[in-house]
Amino acid sequence: MSAPGPEARQARRHVKVQYYALLREQAGRSEEALVTSARTPRELYEELKGRYPFSLAPEMLRVAVNAEFGDWSQPLADGDTVVFIPPVAGG
Amino acid sequence: MAFRFSQAPIDPASLRATLGDPACGGYAAFEGWVRNHNEGRRVTRLEYEAFEPLAIKEGERIIAEAVARFGVEHAACVHRLGSLAIGDLAVWVGVSARHRHEAFLACRYIIDEVKHRVPIWKKEYYENGDSGWVNCERCATAPRHSEDAAGEHDHGHEHAHAHVHLVPDYSRQMALREVGPTGQARLRASRVLVVGCGGLGVPVMSYLAGAGVGRLGLIDADRLEPSNLHRQTIYALSDAGKPKAELAAARMRALNPDVDVRPYVLRLNADNVAGLIEQYDLVVDCTDNFSTKFLLNDACVRLRKPLVIASVYQYEGQLQVVRPDRDGPCLRCIWPEATRDGLVGNCSEAGVLGPVPGLFGSLQALEALKILLDLPGQLGETLLVLDLMTLSLTRVRVRRASNCPDHASARPLAADVPAQALEIEFDTLDEAAEAGFEIIDIREPREVEESPTPGGRTRHVPMAQLLHGSPAFAPSGRCLLLCASGRRSLAAAQELRARGFENVYSLRGGLAALTRRSLS
């Protein structure tokens, strides 16, 4: 896919976001519906970091978009479900 | 004599009188009666026989044990021999003690032990004219089934149930069309290695032992702690301090004596992992840390063994099945190199509700059985993320990563740099500085604010920034990382070592240990 053009920058997308483990704790919620101008999961995560005290860098997480592991720089589309999944290790 | 046999009917009233004592405030007695049915057959009468010299000795020993153990004043037991009718008194136990509590306990102990240990034969006469001997000898060598001694049996056939040779019965699972005798034979021929005997491992091993797998390996280096028990429910509080692998093995052997249970009280490392995995067909990862998870993953990929992985966190968890035997994706196809312990919580740090690992362990056992039995509906190339607080379930497809180091080429196993080689102890940070270390405090800003680093020559770079920030980490010389407990700094040091920085160390025990040492 080509990089989103300047017109995409202004576009507002409705996305559903789910949080797991440490992120759920830090966000204080399991999921929420958002309207965002973020174009990629990375931009979305940066935007959310301004709102919640997320301590994990994106490199330590996985993001899934619509039930597929995604890339941090893939374009987001209106209606996407974005899931941030931190590694967990408890047993 | 405190224990004796009687050919004549037992008279409880006169026996009770022998236990009277002005110092005693409590008397407890038990009577076992002859019942008119046993294991579905109508019984008309009974005959008891005993090898008296041996049986009396064992009976006396039991009474003496009860007196010593519970501190009761008097105890006695009489067992009938000869022919008995329905309703006759077969065995009598009486105990008198200062207080009722000990009297009850000692009475219960005596009847239970007599049933298990005293060699007595019983011949049952059935309604249809048949009869049969039930041999009670060798009871002491048989596995103890304490539930047999529990009060739900009405007593009379004192010696019937515990001593029939019991064999595992898989009929309930063999009734499934997908299992049947063929599936049962497959389970019997399979060998499963369970790594970790904790919250996940307990349900995994229990269901696999119950199902009748042929060999079950149990690895755990830890000893039982009381804080384990809310989620590790096969253990007993009184076993705290004992090695969990051995406790678990004893419990699994009791559950199913058919299974070849092999406990390993050890920590997995790069040297022993391959040799252990080679002896098994399937591995279940029930560990609580990423370094072991990666170690297992890498070894299973190399040896092409299926691996069922689960991890839990508070109220949620993740489940993944790795199938190197089918060239499927692995743990490293999901999680990057940077995934280290200390970044993510484990049960002791983050807390966990008991049924959460219970459920994930059950899912692991289920997936393991599906693989062994080649059942449909296996998890496949999917990461299952389940939040049990909200009961929401997410399935994410996992693809084999083209850049996954495990599939690309042979790589060193994750734990190649042992923690001991990375950890250094100092009494003060000044000492470390004098020894030529560049000191980096990797705690979060909030932590540093609350508890400033004790020493002036310290740089503060939070962990995430150190590992992933810019400018890139580039120490000039030897470098000592520190955090609150030494856990995160060890993880960060391991990560940096893995990236090729040879001179990175971690302060053992972190600031907490520094404070302790400076106070002592």
Contacts between the chains, C-beta under 8 A, distances in Angstrom:
chain1	res1	chain2	res2	distance
A	18	B	392	7.6
A	18	B	394	6.7
A	20	B	313	8.0
A	20	B	316	6.1
A	20	B	385	6.0
A	20	B	387	6.8
A	20	B	394	8.0
A	21	B	313	4.5
A	21	B	314	7.3
A	21	B	316	6.4
A	21	B	344	7.2
A	21	B	345	7.6
A	22	B	313	7.5
A	22	B	344	6.7
A	22	B	345	6.6
A	24	B	316	7.6
A	24	B	387	7.6
A	25	B	314	7.7
A	30	B	387	6.2
A	30	B	389	7.3
A	30	B	390	5.1
A	30	B	392	6.8
A	31	B	392	7.6
A	55	B	444	6.3
A	55	B	464	6.7
A	56	B	343	6.9
A	56	B	464	6.7
A	57	B	464	4.2
A	57	B	465	8.0
A	57	B	467	7.2
A	57	B	468	4.3
A	57	B	469	7.8
A	59	B	336	6.2
A	59	B	338	5.5
A	59	B	467	7.6
A	59	B	468	4.7
A	60	B	336	7.2
A	60	B	338	5.5
A	60	B	339	6.5
A	60	B	343	5.8
A	60	B	464	7.3
A	60	B	468	7.6
A	62	B	334	6.1
A	62	B	335	7.2
A	64	B	394	7.4
A	64	B	396	4.4
A	67	B	394	7.2
A	67	B	395	6.2
A	67	B	396	5.7
A	67	B	397	6.4
A	68	B	396	6.7
A	68	B	397	5.2
A	69	B	334	7.0
A	69	B	383	7.9
A	69	B	396	5.7
A	69	B	397	7.0
A	69	B	398	6.5
A	69	B	399	6.9
A	83	B	385	7.5
A	83	B	394	5.8
A	83	B	396	7.1
A	85	B	318	7.6
A	85	B	383	7.7
A	85	B	385	6.2
A	85	B	396	7.3
A	86	B	344	6.1
A	87	B	290	6.7
A	87	B	311	7.6
A	87	B	335	5.1
A	87	B	339	4.7
A	87	B	343	7.4
A	87	B	344	5.1
A	88	B	311	4.4
A	88	B	312	6.6
A	88	B	313	3.9
A	88	B	316	7.5
A	88	B	317	6.7
A	88	B	318	5.9
A	88	B	344	5.6
A	88	B	345	7.4
A	89	B	287	7.6
A	89	B	288	5.8
A	89	B	289	5.3
A	89	B	290	4.9
A	89	B	293	6.5
A	89	B	311	5.0
A	89	B	313	7.9
A	89	B	341	6.3
A	89	B	344	5.3
A	89	B	345	7.9
A	89	B	346	5.6
A	90	B	199	7.8
A	90	B	288	5.3
A	90	B	311	5.9
A	90	B	312	4.5
A	90	B	313	5.1
A	90	B	314	7.9
A	90	B	317	7.6
A	90	B	345	6.7
A	90	B	346	4.7
A	90	B	347	4.4
A	90	B	350	6.6
A	90	B	352	5.8
A	90	B	357	7.3
A	91	B	196	5.3
A	91	B	198	5.3
A	91	B	199	6.0
A	91	B	200	4.6
A	91	B	201	7.3
A	91	B	286	5.2
A	91	B	287	5.3
A	91	B	288	3.6
A	91	B	310	7.4
A	91	B	311	6.5
A	91	B	312	6.7
A	91	B	346	7.5
A	91	B	347	7.0
A	91	B	357	6.5
